[in-house]
């Protein structure tokens, strides 16, 4: 039990043990008898949901070495938990309760997770992303979110902390690096597959429509374009489609900005033939199937006529 609690605290996910004891109330009484020290660490949070106080107690708690994962046995646990406490403390919501719909801003969560030893690049987001997502979340009610490209699974971890009640989904050609159980713990339904393979996209889209879709996958121009168009075909995104890390510098014939200009032109002229002719320049071997499908049925992407697009730094936000 001590190892379970330690890992919940380390990952910033104390609601995991909160959920465990809520569904198994007799276990809390059993813990009181078996390990009163650990019980005193947990019990107040069970009643108050005060994260600052929880991490303050955790920073003074003597965890047994065998309860600490090997990677962190040389870590200054006291210092780590004090830093996590201070991250929560610097928000206005000192008594943050994830279960009650209050939240810690996305940027604070990413900063909270990244200092974990051995995970310096755990959440690959920048300040521009923090601002973008908080701005979007202030305007849009979100019940479901799909991430395309998850790498370490760190952003999934951050989204679960930011949106505790939202249904999370993820698509990637690989399972998360370093920690294969992170998606299970964060309750994100994972589909292993390619974002430019029609059958793989259809597989993840059985759970659609999603309120938000985030493409943070290969960052290849052809993939960014045709993944977006296939999600239009599937009618799989209900509110916001985001393409992270677009190359804004390259303005050549095969650049994303060139595609963006052709999309704007299509919206103003509705000339499908010109748009398809322009789109064909971006086709690669692995996107040919998606292009052929669209070229044979332009009506399948008709909804792009009314999409509204705005850049947040180098990320494109498309309002469906």
Backbone torsions as a table, in degrees:
resi	resn	phi	psi	omega
1	UNK	NA	-39.1	-179.3
2	UNK	-63.2	-38.7	178.3
3	UNK	-64.4	-40.5	178.2
4	UNK	-61.5	-47.2	-179.8
5	UNK	-63.2	-44.3	-179.4
6	UNK	-58.8	-45.6	-178.6
7	UNK	-66.7	-35.9	175.7
8	UNK	-61.7	-42.7	179.9
9	UNK	-68.7	-43.3	-178.0
10	UNK	-59.6	-38.4	-176.6
11	UNK	-88.8	2.1	-178.8
12	UNK	70.0	25.0	-176.7
13	UNK	-121.1	56.6	-179.9
14	UNK	-65.0	-16.9	177.8
15	UNK	-65.1	-16.4	176.1
16	UNK	-64.8	-47.0	178.9
17	UNK	-76.9	-24.6	174.3
18	UNK	-62.0	-45.2	179.1
19	UNK	-64.5	-41.0	-178.9
20	UNK	-60.2	-47.8	-177.8
21	UNK	-75.0	-24.8	176.6
22	UNK	-70.0	-35.5	179.9
23	UNK	-89.9	-13.5	177.8
24	UNK	-132.3	65.6	-173.8
25	UNK	-57.8	-28.9	-179.9
26	UNK	-66.3	-25.4	-179.4
27	UNK	-67.7	-29.4	179.0
28	UNK	-69.0	-40.4	176.3
29	UNK	-65.4	-38.7	179.1
30	UNK	-64.4	-40.6	179.3
31	UNK	-64.2	-36.7	179.5
32	UNK	-60.1	-37.3	-180.0
33	UNK	-78.6	-38.0	-172.7
34	UNK	-84.7	-36.7	-175.5
35	UNK	-148.4	83.4	-173.6
36	UNK	-64.7	-32.5	179.0
37	UNK	-62.8	-46.6	178.4
38	UNK	-66.2	-37.2	177.3
39	UNK	-60.1	-42.9	179.8
40	UNK	-67.0	-26.3	175.5
41	UNK	-70.4	-41.6	-172.4
42	UNK	-87.4	-43.9	-168.3
43	UNK	-53.1	-45.5	-179.7
44	UNK	-60.2	-39.2	178.3
45	UNK	-65.0	-36.0	178.0
46	UNK	-57.8	-32.0	-178.3
47	UNK	-93.1	-39.2	-169.6
48	UNK	-105.8	-23.0	-175.0
49	UNK	60.3	27.1	-178.2
50	UNK	-87.3	102.8	-176.0
51	UNK	-68.2	-37.0	-179.7
52	UNK	-61.4	-47.6	-179.9
53	UNK	-65.0	-37.7	-179.8
54	UNK	-60.8	-48.8	-178.1
55	UNK	-73.2	-24.9	173.1
56	UNK	-64.8	-45.3	177.4
57	UNK	-65.5	-40.1	-178.2
58	UNK	-63.2	-33.7	-179.2
59	UNK	-68.0	-19.4	179.7
60	UNK	-103.5	-3.8	-176.3
61	UNK	-83.3	137.4	179.4
62	UNK	-92.8	94.9	177.9
63	UNK	-76.5	136.4	176.7
64	UNK	-64.5	143.7	-177.1
65	UNK	-58.3	-37.3	-178.3
66	UNK	-70.2	-13.3	177.9
67	UNK	-86.4	-11.4	-176.0
68	UNK	-99.9	127.3	178.3
69	UNK	-54.6	149.2	-175.3
70	UNK	-52.9	-40.5	-177.4
71	UNK	-58.2	-28.5	-172.2
72	UNK	-110.1	9.1	-176.1
73	UNK	-70.5	-19.9	176.5
74	UNK	-100.7	4.1	-178.6
75	UNK	-78.6	145.6	172.3
76	UNK	-77.5	91.2	-174.4
77	UNK	-62.5	-41.4	179.9
78	UNK	-57.5	-47.8	-179.4
79	UNK	-64.2	-41.4	-179.2
80	UNK	-60.3	-48.2	-178.3
81	UNK	-70.5	-30.3	174.8
82	UNK	-65.1	-41.3	178.1
83	UNK	-63.4	-39.6	178.7
84	UNK	-67.3	-40.1	176.5
85	UNK	-59.8	-43.4	-178.0
86	UNK	-67.6	-31.2	177.2
87	UNK	-63.9	-44.2	177.3
88	UNK	-69.0	-36.7	-174.9
89	UNK	-66.4	-29.4	-175.8
90	UNK	-78.5	-5.3	175.2
91	UNK	-88.3	161.4	177.6
92	UNK	-68.6	-27.1	-176.9
93	UNK	-90.0	75.7	-176.7
94	UNK	-61.9	-41.1	179.8
95	UNK	-95.9	55.6	-175.5
96	UNK	-64.2	130.9	177.3
97	UNK	-123.6	103.7	-178.9
98	UNK	-59.3	-31.8	-176.1
99	UNK	-71.5	-20.5	-177.0
100	UNK	-99.5	11.2	175.0
101	UNK	87.0	-0.2	173.3
102	UNK	-79.4	167.2	-173.4
103	UNK	-150.7	157.5	167.1
104	UNK	-99.1	133.1	-178.3
105	UNK	-54.3	149.2	-176.0
106	UNK	-55.0	-41.4	-179.9
107	UNK	-63.2	-40.8	178.1
108	UNK	-64.3	-39.3	-179.6
109	UNK	-63.7	-44.5	179.8
110	UNK	-62.6	-39.9	178.0
111	UNK	-67.8	-32.9	178.0
112	UNK	-65.1	-41.4	-174.6
113	UNK	-80.9	-36.5	-172.8
114	UNK	-64.7	-32.8	-179.1
115	UNK	-72.0	-5.3	-179.2
116	UNK	-58.2	123.9	-176.3
117	UNK	-52.6	136.0	-179.4
118	UNK	84.5	-1.9	-178.6
119	UNK	-132.4	45.2	-175.3
120	UNK	-62.0	-27.7	178.5
121	UNK	-114.9	38.7	-175.1
122	UNK	-67.0	-48.2	177.8
123	UNK	-110.8	108.8	-174.4
124	UNK	-90.0	68.6	178.2
125	UNK	-127.4	151.8	-178.8
126	UNK	-115.8	168.0	-180.0
127	UNK	-52.8	-35.1	178.4
128	UNK	-62.7	-36.0	176.5
129	UNK	-66.7	-42.7	-178.8
130	UNK	-56.6	-48.6	-177.7
131	UNK	-64.0	-43.5	-179.5
132	UNK	-58.9	-49.5	-174.6
133	UNK	-68.4	-38.8	178.3
134	UNK	-66.9	-36.1	176.9
135	UNK	-64.2	-43.9	179.3
136	UNK	-64.7	-45.0	-177.3
137	UNK	-67.4	-23.4	176.9
138	UNK	-74.5	-15.7	-175.9
139	UNK	-110.7	-22.5	-170.1
140	UNK	-123.4	131.8	173.5
141	UNK	-82.0	127.3	-173.8
142	UNK	-117.3	124.2	174.6
143	UNK	-111.6	-19.6	-179.5
144	UNK	-149.2	145.7	-177.2
145	UNK	-144.4	132.2	177.2
146	UNK	-114.3	128.5	172.4
147	UNK	-103.6	129.6	173.7
148	UNK	-106.0	111.6	-174.3
149	UNK	92.1	110.5	-174.3
150	UNK	-124.0	-15.0	174.7
151	UNK	52.7	-109.7	-179.8
152	UNK	-77.7	-15.0	-172.8
153	UNK	88.2	5.3	-176.8
154	UNK	-66.2	-38.8	179.9
155	UNK	-68.3	-33.6	175.1
156	UNK	-61.5	-43.5	177.0
157	UNK	-57.8	-46.0	-179.3
158	UNK	-65.3	-40.9	179.4
159	UNK	-66.0	-36.3	178.8
160	UNK	-64.9	-37.0	177.3
161	UNK	-70.7	-38.2	-178.0
162	UNK	-75.7	-36.4	-176.3
163	UNK	-127.3	74.6	-171.4
164	UNK	-63.7	-24.4	-175.9
165	UNK	-103.5	-0.2	-176.6
166	UNK	-82.5	145.9	174.5
167	UNK	-77.9	122.1	-178.8
168	UNK	-106.5	140.3	177.8
169	UNK	-134.3	154.6	-178.7
170	UNK	-147.4	145.4	179.0
171	UNK	-132.7	129.1	177.9
172	UNK	-159.3	154.1	178.0
173	UNK	-76.8	-14.8	177.5
174	UNK	-126.8	153.3	169.0
175	UNK	-72.8	159.5	-175.3
176	UNK	-55.2	135.4	176.2
177	UNK	-68.9	149.3	175.5
178	UNK	76.6	-45.8	-169.9
179	UNK	-137.8	97.7	-175.0
180	UNK	-73.2	-12.6	-176.5
181	UNK	-99.4	-1.1	-174.1
182	UNK	-61.0	-38.5	-178.7
183	UNK	-69.9	-35.9	177.1
184	UNK	-64.2	-43.3	-179.8
185	UNK	-68.1	-31.8	179.8
186	UNK	-90.1	4.0	177.1
187	UNK	54.7	50.4	174.9
188	UNK	-110.9	125.5	-179.7
189	UNK	-76.9	117.5	-172.0
190	UNK	-102.6	133.8	171.4
191	UNK	-118.6	123.5	178.3
192	UNK	-87.1	118.5	-178.9
193	UNK	174.9	177.7	-176.3
194	UNK	-95.5	143.2	179.9
195	UNK	-78.7	-2.9	175.3
196	UNK	-120.6	20.3	175.7
197	UNK	-108.9	119.9	-173.1
198	UNK	-59.1	-43.8	-177.5
199	UNK	-66.4	-36.5	178.0
200	UNK	-67.7	-40.0	177.9
201	UNK	-64.9	-42.4	178.2
202	UNK	-61.1	-35.5	-179.5
203	UNK	-63.0	-48.1	-179.7
204	UNK	-71.5	-26.5	-177.7
205	UNK	-78.0	-3.2	172.9
206	UNK	-63.5	-17.6	178.7
207	UNK	-97.9	3.4	-175.2
208	UNK	-83.9	170.5	5.6
209	UNK	-80.1	148.2	177.0
210	UNK	-96.8	145.5	176.5
211	UNK	-71.2	-40.6	178.1
212	UNK	-130.9	134.7	172.1
213	UNK	-121.0	130.5	-179.4
214	UNK	-119.3	118.0	175.8
215	UNK	-95.3	104.6	176.8
216	UNK	-127.6	40.4	-172.2
217	UNK	-92.3	-116.7	-170.2
218	UNK	-73.0	-24.9	-175.8
219	UNK	67.6	11.7	172.4
220	UNK	-75.5	137.6	-174.1
221	UNK	-56.7	-48.2	-178.6
222	UNK	-60.4	-39.9	179.7
223	UNK	-67.1	-43.9	179.4
224	UNK	-59.4	-40.6	-177.9
225	UNK	-70.1	-53.1	-170.8
226	UNK	-79.5	-25.5	171.4
227	UNK	-64.1	-46.3	177.7
228	UNK	-57.6	-47.7	-177.5
229	UNK	-65.3	-36.1	179.0
230	UNK	-67.4	-35.1	176.4
231	UNK	-68.2	-29.9	172.6
232	UNK	-65.0	-45.6	178.6
233	UNK	-56.6	-43.9	-176.6
234	UNK	-77.5	-7.1	-175.2
235	UNK	51.9	44.3	-169.1
236	UNK	-98.2	-8.6	-179.9
237	UNK	-117.5	121.7	-172.4
238	UNK	-89.3	-33.1	-171.7
239	UNK	-128.4	-60.3	-172.8
240	UNK	-131.8	130.0	173.2
241	UNK	-116.9	125.4	-175.5
242	UNK	-118.4	130.5	172.8
243	UNK	-111.5	110.0	-178.1
244	UNK	-81.7	150.5	168.9
245	UNK	57.7	53.5	174.9
246	UNK	-76.3	142.1	176.9
247	UNK	-79.0	105.0	-178.5
248	UNK	-89.1	-11.5	-175.3
249	UNK	-81.3	-46.4	-177.8
250	UNK	-70.0	121.3	178.3
251	UNK	-116.5	20.8	-177.9
252	UNK	-72.8	179.6	-176.3
253	UNK	-62.2	-28.8	-178.5
254	UNK	-109.3	27.5	179.2
255	UNK	-90.8	159.9	177.6
256	UNK	-63.9	-37.6	-178.9
257	UNK	-64.4	-31.0	175.7
258	UNK	-67.0	-42.0	175.5
259	UNK	-62.7	-43.2	-179.5
260	UNK	-57.7	-43.9	179.2
261	UNK	-63.9	-38.4	179.4
262	UNK	-68.9	-32.5	177.7
263	UNK	-68.7	-42.5	176.2
264	UNK	-60.8	-42.3	179.6
265	UNK	-62.4	-43.0	179.0
266	UNK	-62.5	-41.1	-179.8
267	UNK	-61.9	-31.3	-178.6
268	UNK	-86.6	-26.5	-176.4
269	UNK	-108.2	-26.1	-174.9
270	UNK	57.4	29.5	177.7
271	UNK	-87.7	95.2	-174.4
272	UNK	-64.8	-38.2	-177.3
273	UNK	-62.8	-43.0	179.1
274	UNK	-65.7	-40.3	-179.3
275	UNK	-65.1	-44.3	179.2
276	UNK	-63.8	-41.6	178.2
277	UNK	-60.8	-40.4	178.7
278	UNK	-70.1	-39.6	-178.0
279	UNK	-63.3	-33.1	-176.6
280	UNK	-60.7	-27.4	-179.6
281	UNK	-63.5	-23.9	-175.3
282	UNK	-92.6	-3.9	-173.8
283	UNK	-67.6	134.1	174.0
284	UNK	-120.4	172.7	-178.0
285	UNK	-56.8	-40.5	-175.4
286	UNK	-84.7	-3.9	177.2
287	UNK	-112.9	2.0	-174.4
288	UNK	-61.7	-37.7	-177.9
289	UNK	-65.3	-41.7	178.9
290	UNK	-65.1	-43.6	179.8
291	UNK	-60.6	-46.1	-177.9
292	UNK	-59.7	-40.0	179.7
293	UNK	-63.1	-43.0	-179.1
294	UNK	-70.9	-42.1	-179.0
295	UNK	-61.8	-33.2	-179.7
296	UNK	-82.6	-13.3	-178.4
297	UNK	-151.7	77.4	-177.7
298	UNK	-61.6	-24.8	178.8
299	UNK	-61.3	-23.0	-177.2
300	UNK	-66.8	-19.4	178.2
301	UNK	-117.8	24.2	-177.0
302	UNK	-58.0	-29.8	-175.7
303	UNK	-66.0	-13.0	177.4
304	UNK	-70.2	-11.7	178.5
305	UNK	-55.5	-36.5	-171.2
306	UNK	-110.3	9.1	178.4
307	UNK	-65.5	139.4	173.7
308	UNK	-105.3	134.1	-173.7
309	UNK	-125.2	137.6	177.8
310	UNK	-144.1	140.9	177.6
311	UNK	-93.8	134.0	167.5
312	UNK	-111.1	98.2	-173.1
313	UNK	61.5	-124.4	179.8
314	UNK	-102.1	22.6	175.1
315	UNK	-113.7	136.4	-179.0
316	UNK	-99.8	125.5	178.3
317	UNK	-108.1	120.9	-177.3
318	UNK	-111.7	116.7	178.1
319	UNK	-87.5	118.0	-174.1
320	UNK	-78.3	NA	NA
